[in-house]
Amino acid sequence: MMSKRVYRDAMSLDYCRKEIEKNLGIMYDPAIGKVALDHWSEIVDMLLKMQSGRPKVI
């Protein structure tokens, strides 16, 4: 969801979290989704660190 696609822009972290919460057990496995939501800040920190280490493509 956070990746830019040809057909849509990247979605914000807040939007992604709300989508997981809203669709838990529908689109997302409830056990895995709960773990992701319980550790959301750690996941966000890791993603931001990974993104900051990538060279920017122009």
DRENBAVO-37571 format. One record per atom (N, C-alpha, C, O): atom name; residue number from 1; x, y, z. Coordinates in Angstrom, 3 decimals, decimal comma. Layout:
N
ATOM   atom     n         px         py         pz
ATOM     CA   NUM          X          Y          Z
...
//
This chain:
58
ATOM   atom     n         px         py         pz
ATOM      N     1      0,813     -1,199      0,000
ATOM     CA     1      0,000      0,000      0,000
ATOM      C     1      0,854      1,260      0,000
ATOM      O     1      0,444      2,297     -0,521
ATOM      N     2      2,031      1,167      0,580
ATOM     CA     2      2,871      2,353      0,706
ATOM      C     2      3,728      2,614     -0,518
ATOM      O     2      4,437      3,619     -0,571
ATOM      N     3      3,679      1,743     -1,485
ATOM     CA     3      4,465      1,932     -2,702
ATOM      C     3      3,635      2,671     -3,743
ATOM      O     3      2,442      2,415     -3,904
ATOM      N     4      4,289      3,594     -4,446
ATOM     CA     4      3,634      4,290     -5,548
ATOM      C     4      3,461      3,308     -6,697
ATOM      O     4      4,374      2,547     -7,019
ATOM      N     5      2,322      3,330     -7,293
ATOM     CA     5      2,016      2,468     -8,433
ATOM      C     5      1,681      3,349     -9,631
ATOM      O     5      1,398      4,537     -9,478
ATOM      N     6      1,714      2,775    -10,792
ATOM     CA     6      1,378      3,508    -12,006
ATOM      C     6     -0,049      4,038    -11,923
ATOM      O     6     -0,337      5,132    -12,408
ATOM      N     7     -0,929      3,274    -11,316
ATOM     CA     7     -2,348      3,607    -11,283
ATOM      C     7     -2,784      4,353    -10,025
ATOM      O     7     -3,942      4,759     -9,927
ATOM      N     8     -1,862      4,546     -9,040
ATOM     CA     8     -2,218      5,294     -7,834
ATOM      C     8     -0,959      5,740     -7,102
ATOM      O     8      0,113      5,159     -7,272
ATOM      N     9     -1,106      6,778     -6,285
ATOM     CA     9      0,001      7,246     -5,455
ATOM      C     9      0,162      6,346     -4,234
ATOM      O     9     -0,728      5,562     -3,905
ATOM      N    10      1,295      6,468     -3,576
ATOM     CA    10      1,530      5,731     -2,335
ATOM      C    10      0,556      6,224     -1,272
ATOM      O    10      0,183      7,397     -1,249
ATOM      N    11      0,155      5,322     -0,403
ATOM     CA    11     -0,774      5,678      0,674
ATOM      C    11      0,016      5,999      1,938
ATOM      O    11      1,117      5,488      2,139
ATOM      N    12     -0,554      6,843      2,779
ATOM     CA    12      0,122      7,250      4,015
ATOM      C    12      0,141      6,097      5,020
ATOM      O    12     -0,625      5,140      4,901
ATOM      N    13      1,012      6,201      5,993
ATOM     CA    13      1,090      5,197      7,057
ATOM      C    13     -0,213      5,137      7,843
ATOM      O    13     -0,679      4,053      8,193
ATOM      N    14     -0,799      6,293      8,122
ATOM     CA    14     -2,070      6,321      8,861
ATOM      C    14     -3,172      5,619      8,079
ATOM      O    14     -3,953      4,853      8,643
ATOM      N    15     -3,231      5,884      6,782
ATOM     CA    15     -4,243      5,243      5,952
ATOM      C    15     -4,042      3,730      5,938
ATOM      O    15     -5,005      2,970      6,037
ATOM      N    16     -2,784      3,295      5,815
ATOM     CA    16     -2,489      1,860      5,793
ATOM      C    16     -2,924      1,187      7,083
ATOM      O    16     -3,517      0,108      7,056
ATOM      N    17     -2,634      1,815      8,205
ATOM     CA    17     -3,036      1,243      9,495
ATOM      C    17     -4,559      1,122      9,593
ATOM      O    17     -5,082      0,095     10,025
ATOM      N    18     -5,259      2,176      9,189
ATOM     CA    18     -6,722      2,153      9,248
ATOM      C    18     -7,304      1,080      8,329
ATOM      O    18     -8,296      0,438      8,673
ATOM      N    19     -6,692      0,886      7,165
ATOM     CA    19     -7,150     -0,145      6,240
ATOM      C    19     -6,968     -1,539      6,847
ATOM      O    19     -7,842     -2,395      6,713
ATOM      N    20     -5,841     -1,761      7,507
ATOM     CA    20     -5,604     -3,059      8,148
ATOM      C    20     -6,632     -3,264      9,267
ATOM      O    20     -7,223     -4,338      9,379
ATOM      N    21     -6,842     -2,234     10,092
ATOM     CA    21     -7,825     -2,342     11,177
ATOM      C    21     -9,218     -2,630     10,622
ATOM      O    21     -9,922     -3,504     11,129
ATOM      N    22     -9,616     -1,899      9,583
ATOM     CA    22    -10,953     -2,023      9,010
ATOM      C    22    -11,177     -3,394      8,365
ATOM      O    22    -12,282     -3,935      8,425
ATOM      N    23    -10,137     -3,953      7,752
ATOM     CA    23    -10,278     -5,192      6,991
ATOM      C    23     -9,669     -6,417      7,677
ATOM      O    23     -9,449     -7,444      7,036
ATOM      N    24     -9,402     -6,309      8,961
ATOM     CA    24     -8,863     -7,430      9,723
ATOM      C    24     -9,864     -8,580      9,705
ATOM      O    24    -11,015     -8,415     10,108
ATOM      N    25     -9,432     -9,719      9,247
ATOM     CA    25    -10,315    -10,874      9,157
ATOM      C    25    -11,101    -10,943      7,857
ATOM      O    25    -11,757    -11,946      7,577
ATOM      N    26    -11,037     -9,872      7,056
ATOM     CA    26    -11,724     -9,855      5,761
ATOM      C    26    -10,678    -10,008      4,652
ATOM      O    26    -10,675    -10,991      3,911
ATOM      N    27     -9,792     -9,013      4,559
ATOM     CA    27     -8,718     -9,058      3,559
ATOM      C    27     -7,391     -9,518      4,174
ATOM      O    27     -6,513    -10,022      3,472
ATOM      N    28     -7,258     -9,341      5,477
ATOM     CA    28     -5,995     -9,633      6,166
ATOM      C    28     -6,217    -10,697      7,228
ATOM      O    28     -7,214    -10,673      7,950
ATOM      N    29     -5,286    -11,622      7,313
ATOM     CA    29     -5,342    -12,670      8,327
ATOM      C    29     -5,408    -12,009      9,703
ATOM      O    29     -4,573    -11,158     10,007
ATOM      N    30     -6,379    -12,377     10,541
ATOM     CA    30     -6,539    -11,702     11,836
ATOM      C    30     -5,327    -11,833     12,751
ATOM      O    30     -4,973    -10,875     13,439
ATOM      N    31     -4,695    -12,982     12,772
ATOM     CA    31     -3,544    -13,178     13,666
ATOM      C    31     -2,352    -12,334     13,210
ATOM      O    31     -1,704    -11,674     14,022
ATOM      N    32     -2,073    -12,361     11,918
ATOM     CA    32     -0,934    -11,600     11,392
ATOM      C    32     -1,216    -10,103     11,472
ATOM      O    32     -0,336     -9,321     11,830
ATOM      N    33     -2,444     -9,704     11,139
ATOM     CA    33     -2,817     -8,300     11,231
ATOM      C    33     -2,718     -7,769     12,637
ATOM      O    33     -2,268     -6,642     12,842
ATOM      N    34     -3,134     -8,567     13,626
ATOM     CA    34     -3,048     -8,136     15,023
ATOM      C    34     -1,600     -7,943     15,452
ATOM      O    34     -1,279     -6,981     16,151
ATOM      N    35     -0,729     -8,851     15,038
ATOM     CA    35      0,694     -8,704     15,369
ATOM      C    35      1,246     -7,425     14,729
ATOM      O    35      1,970     -6,664     15,370
ATOM      N    36      0,894     -7,202     13,462
ATOM     CA    36      1,365     -5,990     12,775
ATOM      C    36      0,872     -4,736     13,497
ATOM      O    36      1,642     -3,797     13,700
ATOM      N    37     -0,396     -4,714     13,884
ATOM     CA    37     -0,939     -3,539     14,575
ATOM      C    37     -0,331     -3,371     15,966
ATOM      O    37     -0,080     -2,248     16,401
ATOM      N    38     -0,095     -4,478     16,662
ATOM     CA    38      0,513     -4,415     18,000
ATOM      C    38      1,947     -3,888     17,951
ATOM      O    38      2,435     -3,314     18,925
ATOM      N    39      2,617     -4,082     16,819
ATOM     CA    39      4,019     -3,662     16,663
ATOM      C    39      4,157     -2,572     15,605
ATOM      O    39      5,214     -2,435     14,988
ATOM      N    40      3,101     -1,799     15,393
ATOM     CA    40      3,053     -0,814     14,320
ATOM      C    40      4,209      0,180     14,386
ATOM      O    40      4,840      0,448     13,364
ATOM      N    41      4,499      0,724     15,544
ATOM     CA    41      5,562      1,739     15,646
ATOM      C    41      6,923      1,146     15,273
ATOM      O    41      7,744      1,821     14,651
ATOM      N    42      7,162     -0,099     15,645
ATOM     CA    42      8,421     -0,749     15,276
ATOM      C    42      8,502     -0,958     13,758
ATOM      O    42      9,554     -0,756     13,151
ATOM      N    43      7,402     -1,355     13,169
ATOM     CA    43      7,356     -1,577     11,723
ATOM      C    43      7,591     -0,261     10,990
ATOM      O    43      8,356     -0,213     10,027
ATOM      N    44      6,936      0,803     11,442
ATOM     CA    44      7,098      2,120     10,821
ATOM      C    44      8,540      2,581     10,929
ATOM      O    44      9,109      3,063      9,949
ATOM      N    45      9,144      2,439     12,109
ATOM     CA    45     10,541      2,832     12,293
ATOM      C    45     11,448      2,089     11,324
ATOM      O    45     12,334      2,689     10,715
ATOM      N    46     11,231      0,783     11,177
ATOM     CA    46     12,055     -0,021     10,288
ATOM      C    46     11,872      0,416      8,830
ATOM      O    46     12,850      0,534      8,091
ATOM      N    47     10,640      0,652      8,420
ATOM     CA    47     10,370      1,089      7,051
ATOM      C    47     11,016      2,435      6,755
ATOM      O    47     11,602      2,625      5,688
ATOM      N    48     10,912      3,362      7,689
ATOM     CA    48     11,504      4,683      7,486
ATOM      C    48     13,020      4,598      7,404
ATOM      O    48     13,634      5,312      6,612
ATOM      N    49     13,628      3,744      8,201
ATOM     CA    49     15,084      3,556      8,127
ATOM      C    49     15,471      2,952      6,780
ATOM      O    49     16,461      3,365      6,175
ATOM      N    50     14,700      1,983      6,313
ATOM     CA    50     14,987      1,352      5,024
ATOM      C    50     14,846      2,364      3,889
ATOM      O    50     15,663      2,377      2,969
ATOM      N    51     13,831      3,202      3,945
ATOM     CA    51     13,615      4,189      2,898
ATOM      C    51     14,689      5,259      2,889
ATOM      O    51     15,087      5,732      1,824
ATOM      N    52     15,160      5,642      4,057
ATOM     CA    52     16,173      6,703      4,119
ATOM      C    52     17,527      6,215      3,592
ATOM      O    52     18,361      7,028      3,193
ATOM      N    53     17,750      4,912      3,588
ATOM     CA    53     19,009      4,381      3,097
ATOM      C    53     19,047      4,158      1,595
ATOM      O    53     20,106      3,887      1,029
ATOM      N    54     17,890      4,273      0,950
ATOM     CA    54     17,804      4,056     -0,498
ATOM      C    54     18,165      5,322     -1,258
ATOM      O    54     17,791      6,420     -0,845
ATOM      N    55     18,881      5,184     -2,356
ATOM     CA    55     19,104      6,370     -3,183
ATOM      C    55     17,791      6,783     -3,834
ATOM      O    55     16,965      5,938     -4,180
ATOM      N    56     17,607      8,075     -3,994
ATOM     CA    56     16,383      8,596     -4,593
ATOM      C    56     16,460      8,472     -6,110
ATOM      O    56     17,464      8,824     -6,730
ATOM      N    57     15,386      7,967     -6,688
ATOM     CA    57     15,310      7,850     -8,146
ATOM      C    57     14,572      9,057     -8,681
ATOM      O    57     13,477      9,383     -8,223
ATOM      N    58     15,171      9,709     -9,640
ATOM     CA    58     14,565     10,929    -10,196
ATOM      C    58     13,875     10,603    -11,509
ATOM      O    58     13,301     11,489    -12,142
//
